[in-house]
Amino acid sequence: MNIRSLHIKVSLSVATAALLVVALSSQYFYQHSYQQSFADSERSVQQLLETVRATAAIAAYVGNRELAQQVVDGLAQNDIVTGARITVGNEVIGQQGKAPPNPRRAPVTLALYGPFDEEEIVGELAVMPNSSLIELRARDSAMATAIGLAAQAAVVALLVLILVYWMMTRPLVNLSGRLHRITPGDGGRIPVTGLHRGDEIGQLSGDINALLHTVEAMLEEERQLRHRVELLETRFRGIFEDSSAGIFLVRDGGLLITANPAFFRLTGLSEQQPAGSGHENLANSVFLDSLEAGSLIQLAAVTGRPHSADLRLRQSMADGRERWVHCIFSPAGSRQQTATIEGVMYDVTERKHAERRSRELAETDTLTGLSNRQLVEDALHSLINQRGPGDNRFAVLLIDLDRFKFINDSYGHDAGDRVLVAIAQRLRKLVRDSDVVARIGGDEFLLLLNHAGNLQMVQRIAQKILDAQQVPIAVQPGVLEVVGMSIGIALYPEHGDNPLSLRKHADQAMYQVKRSGKNRFAIYDPSHDHSISQGE
């Protein structure tokens, strides 16, 4: 038996309440019944005295002792009286029984009046009540009343317990058992019998059924939501896993959090290395342009906006070419969280190499591989724009080949092309990599000598170029020709502060060489507006 069950709790509560009520009511009714019984006994004694009053008064008036004794004898026959006497003045004329030495109650007295004068007291009739009997009868009566009340209370309590169990506890137990047998989602419901239709049990069953319906609806909605989430997760995972673009997350200044397989294929990093345990500086470990990559990550974190650029990776292509990616760095997550940057990289190697080839074609002379006129013009503008006050000068050397027309006309265009290629290779070898060597058309070349510190250095380079041309060039198999050149030189900023004036003055110096015998160089002299020849 489960003492925690509702039925036991209700039974114990009702029994306790019944015992308390019975105890209190029995005490009250016991006292009330006792006093009532005692009063009834005293009233009976008083009535008994009234019945013999007239006879006792005659006996006292005439002083008839025999009659008085008969009266008290008759009174003593009653079991509620232990003794009686009739007195006239101080004389006792009739007496039956004796008063107890310490009576618990005073005797009951009755004044006797004369038969002819109702105001004349002729004697006194005194009766000693049987207090023990009267009290015993009163207690018996009170006890009987209390027992009867206790019995009624016990019966009522038992009936209440039975009714509570039958009408409330038992239905609740059945309701709980049926509810435990129902699994949410299986469609089970608690039946409502006609006995409880409309009462609290029926209402509770209806509420439970409504709650089960709500729970089932929520479970179904959650099931559908989970199914949609799983579909989306599968779809996005597929996009993440199968994407050709590298997708990754970085945090804390470049710490790699996670990345998809395409990222590892592009960068060459190990996919097996646990995220967060390595690649602590993604910019350094992945990008050749690490400073620019780190700056883009910081910019995205600080500004909260995407930033992108074409960057080179440390891992090169299989054919040795540089691998290029276009990277977009975007902030991810909320601002309250640690800054996390989402990166997406696309392989743009082919585009970058195509752009470079296009740029090279646009800026390179296709025959000699040197820079063309457009590139040298841009370089000239750039040098002038970058020069500030006090910066080193640079020199412009305009070169025209001597006897090129003769070779071209005598041996054909192929021979002329071979001469141009040979001259280009020699010029490229004679200057620094930072200097610009360009073919600007026909047999004309232009050299930009950076950091031409002094005039002697420029003259020395020009002379080296002239000396190098003394080596014959094979224009045809077995046919060698020496090709000279005329060089005009203009210096920045002495001979011009813009590309046009520099080229013009270099050109004037070159034609001065042509006019003076060719195969020489000349430096433009702005003071005399003619050039100074510097030997062959």
Secondary structure, 3 states (H helix, E strand, C coil): CCCCCHHHHHHHHHHHHHHHHHHHHHHHHHHHHHHHHHHHHHHHHHHHHHHHHHHHHHHHHHCCHHHHHHHHHHHHCCCCEEEEEEEECCEEEEEECCCCCCCCCCCEEEEEECCCCCCCEEEEEEEEECHHHHHHHHHHHHHHHHHHHHHHHHHHHHHHHHHHHHHHHHHHHHHHHHHHCCCCCCCCCCCCCHHHCCCHHHHHHHHHHHHHHHHHHHHHHHHHHHHHHHHHHHHHHHHHHHCCCEEEEEECCCEEEEECHHHHHHHCCCCCCCCCCCCCCHHHHHECCHHHHHHHHHHHHHHCCCEEEEEEECCCCCCCCCCEEEEEEEEECCCCCCCEEEEEEEECHHHHHHHHHHHHHHHECCCCCCECHHHHHHHHHHHHHHCCCCCCCEEEEEEEECCHHHHHHHHCHHHHHHHHHHHHHHHHHHCCCCCEEEEEECCEEEEEECCCCCHHHHHHHHHHHHHHCCCCEEEECCEEECCCEEEEEEEECCCCCCHHHHHHHHHHHHHHHHHCCCCCEEEEECCCCEEEECCC
